[in-house]
């Protein structure tokens, strides 16, 4: 009888283990020659690195997909590493949870009722997480059809519906923006001045946090701000040129003068002249600065309710004259997304008479 896996190894592929800050593969007896003669082969220090190393060794494309475990293992190897770092981490956690429930279920035996049962049970505790985990499972079944493990998609065939989650409807009023921009800075550069300049640029452009923080001085060209939206860089590859207005030029000039390091290549940079966005997609330094900024705004200006920097993107979309303009600014493929999530102003309706 096999020993139960340690908690830190649950959700990992068979014979994997995590210890001393790295991922290792326990080589089956007699197969050491395929793994450089080692019984414990180090795959990598991070999960994406480990998956890439394992895929290269095992030629995952030839793997037989008998169980959900097999399907999710291959999905982890071939699909997850191509995603953004933060998405990889979220997918890996989702896969860990899915494998704990469905791991031994044969791929061909999975039915829509199984997805509904997972949704109803998991959704009672964490509806948003349940939806995201089932999105991963649904995409895995799409790949299963591509890989020849199934002929039909159980969740599409069963017209599966996720847990409805209402979008955030916080609309930031103009007077709230005025209060935030009235906060007195304590330094001549960075911190408050940088956040206020960021707010002004974001309210005019609607750029995502990552795209705005990744802007380089070289992106500020004669015809406008040249932007490659990071979210769609590997899919549509569509680029934006946000044309100059006097208000936008003034906001960008303010951002330039607020930089703590004037020779840095970034429009927004930290005290070391580095980009706030790290290789893994996080921007913890910026997030902390935003929180400190909002703490002071609440305490010193009379603002009653916090707003997030993402609420500023929604305000930009809400204040646009038309839905089409809002969709353009936010670089959405579908106007439905813009309208449902980002257009937060109440609609004005004229009476019949």
Secondary structure, 3 states (H helix, E strand, C coil): CCCCCCHHHCCCCCCEEEECCEEEEECCCCCHHHHCCCCEEEEECCHHHHHHHHHHHHCHHHCCCCEHHHHHHHHHHHCHHHCCHHHHHHHHHHHHHHHHHHCCCEHHHCCHHHHHHHHHHHHCCCHHHHHHHHHHHHHHHHHHHHCCCCCCCHHHHCCCCCCCCCCCCCCCCHHHHHHHHCCCCCCCCCHHHHHHHHHHHHHHHCCCHHHHHCCEHHHEECCEEEEECHHHCCCCCCEEEECCCHHHHHHHHHHHHHCCCCCCCECCCCCCCCCCCCCCCCCHHHHHHHHHHHHHHHHHHCCCCCCCHHHHHHHHHHHCCCHHHHHHHHCCCCHHHHHHHHCCCCCCCCCCC
